[in-house]
């Protein structure tokens, strides 16, 4: 499961970079960036919770 989540984060962040490079409107890349950030936080907190057990 962990590699899959990491792949999702990387794809979302890559999508954000591509959107910025293509000078896409804000409504295209901000949700992508927010999604990537939320996925990264969720992934980290999941790892922290597992380590705390």
Secondary structure, DSSP 8 states (H G I E B T S, - for coil): -HHHHHHHHHHHHHHHHHHHHTT--HHHHHHHHHHHHHHHHHHHHHHHHHHH-
